[in-house]
Amino acid sequence: ANHADIWAHDVRLENYNNTPKNKKKKTCKNASYNVAAELARFQAMKSLRSKYARLISKHGEGGKHKAPPLAFDRWLARSALTRATANSDGGDHENEVGGLMSREPLLPTAEKTNPGLIADLSRTFPREVAVSVSDTLTASSRMAAEKHDRTFRKSERKEEKGDEHATSNDNDTKKLVKAAKRAAKAARKSNGSNDPKPWLNLEAAAEALRDHAALTADKLGENTNSTPSMCVEKSTSRGGDIILLTAINEETKTPIKPYMSLNKAHYDKLTVLHRRFGGSDGDGGEQKKQQQENATKVDSLIFCLLCRYEALKGVGSQCAVPGAAFDDLKPYLGNTVECFASPLNCRFERYYSAFPGLEYAFGSLGSFFGDGTLEIQEGSFEVNPPFVPEVMTFMEKRVNQLLSDPNKGPLSFLVVVPDWGGGNSTADACASSKFKRAASYISATDHVFADGAQHRVSDRWRPSSWDTAVILLQNDKGRDKWTLETETLTNVVKKAFSRAANSSSAPAGGKEDVFAWESRGSRKGGRHGKNIPIKRDNGAPYKKRKWTA
């Protein structure tokens, strides 16, 4: 494959044997997807983001307080980590038996507010406001997940007796009404004071009661409302360079917004992956028949995949290591399996991903968060997690756990994380690990990542927002099999992570500038001008540090 190719299509890893023991092969016929359900989830997530924006605006005191950048996306990432680690399979069983958290792959379902979200919002808001916004958002998200689950869950459910359900709902109603009354009484007593807390508590209680009322109304009407059956139609634009996928109501034959789009190169990539891993288990005529059926499903699967990632957003957290880095490190580390990837941004056909229930049919090995990764026996891996502290901390511990097992074969993990400094970052923890074999540092202005929105933007390369640490962790067997010293690693990655090594274009002035990049507009991958941040998330300048081998 060429460095500039979107993936190494000619590299086959079909004999990769580190999947969990006794785990049945996932195929397209049991991949979890439902076009109507995915559209409803997209709308639910869109509504949740809108509610978050309204809450922030309402408590912002005319712009005096603004939410920290990406606070909402970090909340989603923490929720995904909680969901995956709570399920031993890492969230493989979407729409199957188990609790709501194990079935819902995207919407946060926790009953308790995530402390990380409160801490995030407390950076720019008074703590009582941060708690109120977080509590309201948490309750609304769970309500939305419950509604979606009740509407679209297709597996067998335990029959609820009408009397028991009515009693339970009545008790919940009484509790919420009492809470609202208590909050209203406290708010009235606080009239004349400057303390906003009683009124924030009243707002939260009223919001919870409103959501409960809406949920109850939905439950009462669920027997009379049926979900539409949908199919997906494919069309093209811009001379065939852009693929458009549209959900169609099969009863009314009307298209349903939003439409999903991707460039032809990525569409072709997904169809190849599906052909390789979404195939059949049968033989002869049965296998041919199933392959024909799978071919009709692939567009629906791709639509659901795009819908899922469009709902997730946070394309900056979905960036990938440039293709040149994989290719130029191959002589030293072999073909590295990505531990945090997706069918849209993976370099090779096998990888770990966030939504395995949907992505097995495109080559996913599962979730790196799941216990299945503990079954890994040997191999060379690349680890570039979302830049969320809790997620990176989990990654570092999981890698350390694997490398510490004396019964494992050769293991190698090339960790790519931001160099935030401060002495307690994930980069610092990896750099001080006893398994460190080599480490390098790249200035933010000297390198790029493959953009998380590369499947729909004209420029695939996104300047880094941070200095980046590239650290090689290996057990002794891995060091003996894949030898790579700091000097060689530095020479390779500083060149391979540059735009010049991956594209014929060059940054203005010879240096990458994420802010100038974002000012180009959304079509090219940037932001609209009015939304361009004036400083990075922590407001601190880049700090260069020297690594020691």
N, C-alpha and C positions, 0 to 999 in steps of 0.2 A: 504494500500500500504506500501511496505517496503521503508525505507529511500533511499536505493540504486536504487529503481525502477526509470525509466526515467519519470514516471508521475503517478498520483493517479487515475488509470483507473477505480477503483471501487467507486469513489466519484462522484455522479451525482448532477449537479447543473442545471438540465433542467427547474426547476421552478424559476430560477433567473429572476426577473421581473423588472429590472432597465434599460431595453432597452428604447430608446426614444419613447415617446408617438406617436401614429398614424404612426409608422414606420412598413412597411410590412416586413414580415419574408423573409430573404435572403436564397435561396436554391441553390443547385448545378446547377440547370438549368439556373439560371441567374447570376452565378458567372462569373466574367470576366476573361477569359483565352483564349490564342491563342498561340499555340506552336511556330509557325513561328515568331510571334510578340515578344514573350519573348526571343527567341534566338537572334533576331535582336537587342533587347534592351541590352542584355548581351554583344554583340559585340560592340555596341555603347558605353557602359560604359567602356569596356576594352580599346577601342580606346581613350576615354577621359582620362583615367588614364595614358595611354602611352604618350599622348600629355602633360599632367601635368609633367610627369617625364622628358620629353625632355626639356620642358621650364625651369624646375629647374636645370637640368644639363647644359643647355646653358648659364644660367645667374649665375651659381655657381662659376665661375672663378676658374675652376680646383679643385673644392672641398672646396674652401674657405667658400662658403655659402651653407648650406643645409636647406631644408625645415623642419620646426618643425614636429615632429612625429604626424601622424594622422591629419595633417592639411586638407588634401583632404576629409577625412571621416567626420571631423567636418563641412566642407562646405556642404556635402550632408545632414547632420543632420539639419543644419540651413535651408537649402532649403526645407526639408521635413516639418519643423515647419511652414515656410512661406506658403507652399502649403496648408497644412491642415487648418491653421487658416484663410486663405483666402477663403476657402470653408466651408460653414456652416455645411456641413455633415462630415467634416474631411477627405475628399478625397474618399468617398465611390463609386463615380460614374466613375470608370475608363472606358475609351472608350465610354463615353456617351456624351450628348450635354454639351456645356459650353466652356469656354476658354481652351487654351492649358494647362495652369497650373492645371486646374481641371481634365484633362484627363490623363496627364502623371504622373505616380506614382513614378518615380525614378529619371530620368534625370532632373537636375535643369533647369528651363525654364525662370527664371527672366531675364528681359532685362537690368536691372541695376545690377552692380556688388555688391555682398554682402560685406558690410563693415567689417564683421567678418573675411572674407578670407583675405582681405588686411591687417587687424591688425595682423592676424596669421602669414602671410608671412613676415611682417615688423619686426618680432622678430629676424629674421636671415638675411634678405635682406634689402638693401636700399629701402626706401619707393617707389621711382619711379619704381624700378624693381617689387616690390610687386604689385603695381597698374597695371603695364603693363601685368604681368603674370595673374593676376586676371581678367582683362578685356578680354584678349584673351581666357581664359578658359571659362568665362561666355558666350561669343559670340559663341564659338564652341559648348558648351553644348546646348544652345538654338537651334542652327542650327541642331544639331543631333536630338533633340526632335521634331522639326518641320518636319524633313524628316521622322522620324518614324511615327509620327501622320498622315502625309499625306498618307503614304504607307498602314497603317494598320487600320486606323479609320473605323469602321463599321457602326456607326450610321448615320442617315440622315444628310447631310451637305447642307448648303445653296449653291445654284448654283451660281457660279461666272461667270459673263459675261466676255468673252474673252478680249474685248477692255479695260474694267476696270482693269482686272488683268495685262494686258500688260503695261498699263499706270503706275500702281502702281509699278510694277517691274522695269520699265524704270527709274522712279524717284529715287528709291532706288539705282539703279546702278550708276546714275549720282552723287548722294550724296557720295557714297563710293569712286568713282573715284576721285572726287574733294578732298576728305579728304586725299587720298593717295598722290595726287599731292602736296597738301599743306605740308604734312609730309615730302615728298621727298625734297622739296625746303628748308624746315627748316633744314633738315639733311645735305644737301650740304653746306649751309651757316655755319654750325657748324664745318666743317672740320678744324682740327688743335686745337680744344678745347678739354678739358677733360670731357665735359658734355655728359653723355650717354643718357640723356632724349630724345633728338630729334631722335636718332636712335631707341630707344625703341618705340617711338610714330610711327615711320615709320613701324616698325615691326608689331605693333598692327593693323595699317591701312591696310597694305598688307595682313595680316592674315584675317581680316574682309572681304576684297574684294575677297580673294581666297575662303573663305567659302560661300560667296554670289554667286560666280560663280558656285561652285559645287552644291549649292541648286537649282539654276536656271536650270542647266543642268538636274538635277533629275526631276524637274517639267516638263520640255519639253519632257522627256522620260517616264513619269509615265504612259501614256496611252498604251505604247508598252511593259512595263514590268509588269508582274503579279507575285504575291507572291505565292510561292509553298504551296500546301496543305500538312500538316504534321500530322503524328500520332506518338505515342510513344510505343516502345516495351520494355518489361521488361525481364531481364535475371539476373542470380546470379553468384557470384564468392565466393571463399574461403568456399566452402562447403555449400553455401546458406546463410552465415552470412552477405554478402554484396549484396544489391540490386542495379542493374545497370539499368538506364532508358535512352533509346536512341531515339532521334528524327529521324524519317524516312521520307524521301521525298516520298509521296505516288505515284507520277508519275514515278520516276526513281527507286524507291525501294532502294535507297542508304542511309546509315546512315549519319547523320550530327553531326559533333563535335561542342561543347564539350559534352561529356556524363556526366550525373549526377549520383551520387552514394550516398547511405546512408545505414546505418546498418539496419538489419532486424527488430530490436526492434522499431526503429523510423518509419520504413515503416508500421509496424503493427499498431503503434499508430495512424498514419495519416489515415489509412484505417478505423479504429474504429471511429475516429472523423468524418470522411466523412460520414460514415454510420449513425451516430447520427444526423448530422446537414446538410448534403448535400442531404437529402432525398427528398421525393415527397410530393405534396399537394393533390394528387388524392386519390380515394378510390377504393378498390377492385382490379379488373383486371388492371385498369389504373395505380394504385399505383405500382403494381407488375411490370408492363412494364417499368415504369419510374425508378424503383429501378434497373432493369437490365441495362437500359441505363446509369444510374449513375455509375454502377460498371465498365462499359467500359471507363468512363471518368476519373476515379480517378487517374489512372497512368499519364494521361496528366496533370491533376491538380497538382499532386505532382511534376512532372517534371517542370512545370511553377513556382511552389513555390520555388523549389531548385534553379532554374535558377535566380529567382529574388534575393534571398539572396546571391547567389554566386556573382552576379553582384554588390550587395551592399557591400560585404566584411565587414571589420571592425568587425570581430567576437568578439573582446574584448568588443565592445559596445553592443553585443547581449548576454552577459553572464546573467545567471539567479541565483536567490537566491537558495541555496541548498535545496533539498527535506526535509532534517531533520528539517530545520527551520520552514517550513510550518507545518510539522507534530507535532513538539514539541510545537508550539505556538497555535495549534488548541484548546486546552482546555481553552485558554484565549481569543482568537480572532476569533475562528471558522475557517471555510474554507475561506481563503482570496482570493478575485478575483484579479488577476494581472492586473495592468494598463498599463504595457509595456511588452509584451510577443509576442510569435509567436507560430504557431502550432508545431514547432520543439522543443521549450524549455519550453512550458507552463506546469505548475504542475497539473492544473485542466482543465476540458473540456471547461470552459468558461473564457474568458480573453479579454483584449483590445490589439489591434495590429497595426502594421504600414501600412499594406496593406489590409484593410477590403474588398475591392472589390474582391480580390482573396481569402481571408481567411474566409469569412462568411461560406463557405462550410465545414470548419474545426472548427467551434465553436466560431469564433471571434465575439465580441459584437460591434465592430467598433473601431474607433480611439479615444484615450483619448484626442487628440488635438481637436476633433470636438465638435461642440456645443451640440451634443447629450449627452455628459457626464453631461451637466448641468441639464439634466432631471433625473439624479440619485436621488432617494429618500432616500434610506437607504442602509446599507451594510458595510461589512468589506473588506478592500482592502489592497493590497501590492503594493508599488510604488518604482520601481527600474529603473529609466529612463537611457538612454544613458548619459554618463558623459560628456556632452557638456554644458557649462554654460548657454547658451540661452535656451536650452531645459529644464534644471533643474529649471531655473528661472520661465519659463512658468508653469511647473508642480507645483511648490510651490504656485504660484498665483491661479491656477485652484483649487487646494485642499483647499486653504484658502477661495476661493469664495464659494465653496460648504459648508464648515463648518460654514461659516458666515450666511447662509440662515436659518432664524428661522423656516421656514416652513418644513424643512427637518426632516426626522426621524433619528434614530440612525446612525451615520456615524463614521467610524474608518479608518485611513490610516496609515499603517506602512511604513515609508519612509526609504529607504536604499540608501544612497548617499556617495560619498567620503568625507572624512574629510580633506579638503585642508587648513583649518585654514585661517588666515589673517583677520578675522572679517567680511568679506563680502561674504562668500560662501553660497551656498544653505543650507549646514549643519548648519551654524550659524543662518541663517534666520529661519529655522525650530526649532532650539533649543531655540530661543528667542520668538517663537510664543505663543500667549495666549492660543492656543489649545494644546500645548504640555502636555502630561500626563506622559511620561517616555522617557528616552533617554539612549543610551549605546554606547560604543566605542569599536572597535575591532582592534588590531594591524594588520598591513598588513601581518606580518610573522606568524600570528596565524589563518588565515582563507582562505577559498577558495570560488569560485563561480562555478556554472555549466557552462562549456565552451560554447561559442557561436557556436563552431563547433562540439558540442558533437555528432551530428548525423553521423559524418564521421571520428572521431578520436578514438583511443583506450583508452585514459585516459580522462574521462569526467570532471575532476576537475582541475580548473585553479587557481593558487595562485593569490591573489589580488595584484594589482599594488599600492594600496593606503591603508591607514588606512580607516576604514569604520565607518560611523555614522548610527546608527539604532534608529530612532526617531518615537515615537507614537503620532499622532495627532488625536484628537477626539473632537466632539462637546459634550455638556453636556449629551445628550441622549446616545451617543456612549460610554461615560465614564461609565454611569450607567449600560449599557448592557455588555460591555467588559472591565472589570477592570483588569489593569495590571500596577504594580508599577516598578520603575526603577530597584530595586534590583532583582526582579524576571526576568525582561526582560534581564538584564545583564547575569544572571546565565544561562538562556536558550540560548541566541544567541551565547555566547562565546563557548558553547559546540556544538550547532547545526551547526554553520558555520565552524567547524573544519573538516579537511579531515577524521579524525578518525570516526566521527559521520555519514559519508556518504559513506565511502569506507574502505575496509580491508587493503589498502596500507597506508603507512606513509611516510611523507617527510624525506629526508636525514637530519640527525642532529636534527630532531624534529621540525624544523622551515621551513615554506614555503619560497621559494625563486623564484620569478617570472623569474629572469634572468637565473638561473640554469634550470628552467622548460622550458624556451624557447630554450635552447641549445640542447634539445633532438631531434630536427628535426620535420619537418612538419607532418609526419605521426602520431606522437603521440600528435600532437596539438601545438608543439612549432614552432620556426622559424629555417631557415637555419643559421648555425653558423655565417656567414659573416654579417648577418642582425641583430644580437643581439644588442640592445641598451646598452650603457655603463652606462647610468643614466636615471632616470625617466624624464618625460616630462618637469617638471619645475626645475629639477636639485637639488631639496631641499630634505634634509633627512626627515624621518618621525618624526612627532612631536606628542607626546602623550599629550592628554588633558583630564582633568577630567570633567565629566558631572555632572550637578546638576539636581535633579528632579524638 
